[in-house]
Amino acid sequence: MGNIKEELAFLFRNLSTATTIALSVVFSVFAGVIAGYYLDTWLFEKKTYPWLTIICFLFGLGGGVKNFLLLTKRFEGEGKGEKGGKA
């Protein structure tokens, strides 16, 4: 067992990693919905037809899943390298 400062640093590092991953997914989906909504209102003369909103939502969801997988893989690799250095 390490001292309390090392344990707190480890916990905050894991919290920041989880927050980064979650926010990247949420913002990707949010950006897709907003872009689709504004494209709907611009192309269809202020009448919101949900087709572009739905399509952009799906693109945002796909981007969010891609970000999730990339960030998870990157942070997993950093964590393994860190554990190997301590042992």
Secondary structure, DSSP 8 states (H G I E B T S, - for coil): ---HHHHHHHHHHHHHHHHHHHHHHHHHHHHHHHHHHHHHHHHTTT---HHHHHHHHHHHHHHHHHHHHHHHHHHHHHHHHHHHHH-
